[in-house]
């Protein structure tokens, strides 16, 4: 079973029908979705395998109640804490599918501790870099990663965004990776460039997975030569929200029971991640449901 640590918040997906007009109306379609990178990964994993686990601090409010209920309905066990206010993200999507995000994480950073029992039955632990970008959740996330490694559980970190990398700084991210030594790191080509991840320098990561839109995915690591994996482009892109989370969930669930990855395993994992991501971009928000 996959476990993800991080945010559960609301996405307000705004699909623009025209260019934004200042001081005037702009036609748009607006959809409310469950969001938060970690919650998205847990949701997609549950859709693939029937169950998963999410750990985080969710606001003690009606919106938090609704988001928790939605996750549970989809097969996700929700653990952690309830306090403060549930956050929201406004995701504006242009006609080309490109996104602009306005982020208010509420009290998602307030997760104060990680209970090792939350790793029971877990085969892979996933933590977005967002969960290392503030306290106390960063300390709880480090504890989760170390406990998982001690149990022999695969661990993964998603580098999340160039903005978060700039906020933390390359040195701090390198030190984080070298300290926690995740099994896999997911990133975009821009994120890999931002902190100089390369086949000659993986900073303690077992396998780095570099996504680059519709272009091939590259994988490399100390025990794996650099390899490119062709991907199938989506025929229709409505919204890219959650595509990276879907890719991570698809690849992680495919590899969760494999102890040592071969190049064939990585190729199989990339194909599974790409397959799920293609489904997601055809809908508004990080979901596999049409409504």
Protein Blocks (a to p, Z undefined) as FASTA:
>chain_A
ZZdedddddddddddfbdcdehiacddddddddedjklmmmmmmmmmnopacdddddddb
fklmmmmmmmmmnopacedddehjaddddddddfkopacddddekjmlmpfbdcfklmgo
iabdcddfklmnccfklmmmmmmmmmmmmnopacdddehiaklmmmnopklmmmmmmmno
pabdcddfklmmmnopafklgghpabdcddehjbccddddfklccddddddddfbdfblg
hklmmmmmmmmmmmmmpmbdcfklmmmmmmmmmmmmmmmmmpgcjdfbfZZ
